[in-house]
Amino acid sequence: MTPYIGREASKLWKRICAETTTEINLLIENWKYLLAGLVFQYIHGLAARGVHYIHRPGPTLQDLGFILLPWSFHPFILKSKKIYTVLLWCRVLAFLVLSQILRIMSFYSTQLPGPNYHCHEGSKLARLPRPQSVLEVLLINFPRGVIYGCGDLIFSSHMIFTLVFVLTYQKYGTRRFIKQIAWLLAIVQSFLIVASRKHYTVDVVVAWYTVNLVVFFIDKKLPELPDRTSGISPLLLPLSTKDKDGRTKEENHKLLNGNSDPSDWRPRTQINGKIMEDGNGVHVDTAMNGA
C-alpha cells in the first residue's frame, strides 16, 4: 500500500511541476498581452474617475426598472483541466478591454445624472472638486472613488465582468450545474443593480447585448485554445524557441502523464474525456459501463 501511495504522490508532484513549467513558458510568451490587459483595468478606473469630475447632478430620469423594482432591494491543478490558465486569461482580458473601451466611449459621449443617492443634487459626493494636482487624479481614490462614482453609467461595468466570466465558463467549463447557477446569478444581479439604483435599466440592457456581441466577434478572431483532452502531445505542451531547458516533446508528454521512467512510458487511451492507461484502466472502465 505504501509503495503505491509513494508512486501516486510522485506522479502528482511531477504533474504539478510539468503544469507549472508549461504555464511559466506560456507566461513568458504572452506577458505583454496580460500586462496590457491589467494596465487597461487601471485606465478604465481612471476614466470612470475622470467622468465624475464633469458629472452634473440632476433629476433622476424616468426608468421602467425603477418603477417595477422598489428601493427596498439592495445588492449583496486537476487532471480534468482542459485549457491553459495563461491563454485563458489572455482571452478574458481581450473581452474585458474591448467592452471597457466601448463603455468609456459611451459614458464620455453623454453624461447622465446618476440615479444613486450620493449622485443627487445637494450631495457632497455628486460633484468632485477641481483636482489640486495630477497625482490626485491618477490615484483615483481607490476603492472609495469606485464605490461612490457618478456619471459612468452606460453601460454597467458590473455586468461586463459578470457576463465575460459567465460566457467564458459557458464555453470552457465542464460543470453543467455551475453554468446554470452562473447564468441565474447574472440575471439576479441585473435586477439587483437596478433595484439598488446603481444604474438605470438601460445600462444593464445595453451591457447584456454589447458584451455578448463583443465576446462573439473576438472569439471568432482569436485562435482557438488547444484542447488538452485530445491526447496529442504538441497541444498538451506547446514548446517555443524560448524553451531553454532542452526537453523534448516526448519528455513533456511523459511528465504530464506522471511518468519519468522511460520503461513506464505506456501509451494512453482517451475514454469519456479522460486520458487513461492502456491495460487495467481500460478494462475497469469497460466493466463499469457493463460492456
N, C-alpha and C positions, 0 to 999 in steps of 0.2 A: 504493500500500500504506500509506504514511504517513498520508494523509488518512483512510483507513478506520480505522486504529488510533486516530487522534485522535477520530473520531466515536464509536467504541465506548467509548473512555475517558471522553468527555464524557457519554454516556448512562449509563455505570456510575456516575459521580460524581453525576449528577442523581438517579439511583435511590437511591443511598445517602443523599443529602440528604433526599429525599422520605420514605424509610423512617424516618430519624432524626426528622424533624419529626412524622410520624404517631405514632411511639412516644412522643415527648415530650408531644404533645397528650393521648394516652391516659393517660400517667402523671399529668398534671395533673388529669385527671378521676377517676382511680382510686387516687391515692396513699394515701388514707385506708385502703383495704382492704389494700393492700400493707404499709403501716406496721403495721396491726393484726396482720396475719399474722406479720410479723417480730418484733414485740414478744411475741407469744404463744410464739414459739420460746424466748425467754428465760424466760417464765413456766413453760413446760414443764420447762426445765432447773432452774429454781428449785424446782419441785415435786418433781422427782427428787432434788434435793439435800436437800430437807426430809424426805422419807421415809427417807433414810439415817440421820437423827438418831433415828428411832424404830424402826429395824431392830434385831431381836434375833436373833443367830446361833443356829442350832440344827442338829440332824441333818438332812442332806440328804434330801429327800423321795424316795420310790421313783419312778423315771421310766423308762418303757419306752425312750425315746430314749437315755438314759444306758447302758442295758443293751446296746442294739444298736450304739451308736456308741462305740468305745473312746476313752479320754482322749488317745490319741496324735494325734488330729486337732486341727488348730489353724486359726483363721481367717486369712486373708490379705486475610453478607447475600446470600441467594441468590434467584434468580428463582423457584425451586420452593417458596419459603416460603408456606405455606398459611394461617397464622394470625398474629395479632399477639402479640408477646412479653409485653407488659404484661397483656393479657387472659388469656393462658395462665397466667401466674404468679398472677393473682388466683384462678383456678380451682384451681391446685395448692395454694396456701396455704389455701384453704377446705377442701380434702380433709384436709390435714395438721392444721389446727386442730381440726376435729370429732373426728378419730381420736385426737388427743392429749388432748382433753377426756375422752373415754371411757377412755383409758388412765390418766389421773390419778385418775379416779373409781374405777377398778378397783384400782390398787395402794395407794390410801389406804383402801379398804374392808377389805382383808385383806392384811397383810404376811406374805409367805412368807420363810423363811430362804433367803438367797442361796446358790445352788449353786457359785458360783465360789470359788476357793481363798482369796481375800482376804476373803471373807464368812464363813468358817468360825470356829467358836469358837476363841479364842486368838489370832486375828489382830488386829493393832493397827488394821487398816482396817475391821474388821467393824462397829464402832460408832464414831460420831463423838462427840468430847467435846462437852459443852454449850457452845454458842457464847458468846463473851465480848461480842459486840456484834451489832447488827442488820446492820452492814456486812459482817461475816464470813459471814452467811447469804446476803446479796444478791449477793456476788461469786461464789458457788458454786464457787470454786476451779477455774476452767476452765483447761485441759482435764482436769487430774488428777481433779477431783471427778466428772467424767463417766465417765472410764475406770474408776475404782475405786468406782463407786457400788454400793450394796446396797439391796435392798428394792423397787426399781422394776421389778417382774418382769412381771406380767400387764398388758398384753401387750407384745411386743417392739417397741421403738422402731426398731430396725434394719429390721425388716420393714415398719413403717409407711412409712418413707421409700422403701424399695426398691419396694414394691408401688404406692405412689402414682405414682412416676415411671414405672414399667413400664406401669401401666394408662393413664396419660396418653399415653405414646408409642404404646401399642397403638391408641389412638383417633385421634391426630393425626399420628403418624409416617407416613413414606412408604416406609421400607425394611423389607421383609418379613424379610430376613435378620437385621437388627438386632433386630426384635421377637422372633424365635425365640431369639436369643442372650440377650436380656434376660430372658425367661421361664426359660431354662435357668439363668442366673446366680442368679435369685431362688430357684429350687429348691435349687441347690447351696449358696447362702448359708444357707438354712433348716437344712440338715444341719450346716453348719459352726458355726452359732450353738449348736446343741445339743451338738455334739461338743466344743466349747471350754468347755462348762459356763457359758456366759454367761447362758443362760436354760434353763428347763425346756421340755420338749416342748410342754406346754400353752400356753406363752406364744407360741410360734411358730404353733401351730394356730389359736389364737384370733385372732391377727393376720391370718392368711390370710382367714378368712371375715368378720371385722369390717371390715377395710379395703375389701374388695371390696363389701360392703354399703353402707358409707359413701359410696364413690365412686359407686355405682349410684344411690343416692337423691339425693345432692347434684347429680349430673349431670343428673337429671331436673328438678330445681327451678331450676337456673341457666339463664339464656338461652344458647342455643347460640352458639358462636363463629362470626362471619361467615366464610364460605368465600371466600377470595380468588380461587380458581380459577374462580369463576362469571363473572368479567369485568364485573360490574356495578359501576359507579363508586361509588355510595353505600356499598357494602360494602368496597370497596378502601380508601377514605379517609373514614371517618365523621367529619363535621365537627360541632362543637359551638358553642354560643353563646360559649364562651370563646376561640374561634379568632379572634385579633385581627389576623391578617395580611391578611384581606380576600380571600384567594384563593378562586376559585370552584371548584365541583366539576370543571368541565372542565379547569382548570389542574392540579388534583391528579391527574386522570386522565392528563394528558399527562406529568406528572413521573414517575409510576410506570412509564410506558411508555418513558421515556427521551427524551421529545420536549420541546423548549422553543420551537421554531419552529412557529407555527400552520400554516404551509404544509406541515409534515411530519406533521401530526396525521391519520394514516390510521387507519381502523377496524381493529381487531384481531379475529382469529378464534381461538377456543379449540379446539385439536386435541390429543387424547390428554393432556388435563390441562395443556397448555401454551398460553399466550397468544401467538399468532404474528401477524405482519403479514399482511394480505391481499396476494396477489400472489405474489412469488417464494417466500416461506416456505411458502405452502400448496402450491405446485406441487412444491417439493422434497420436502415430507413425503409428498405423494401418490405421487411417483415412488418414494420409498424403500419405500413399502408395496406397490409393484407394481401400483398401480391405473392 
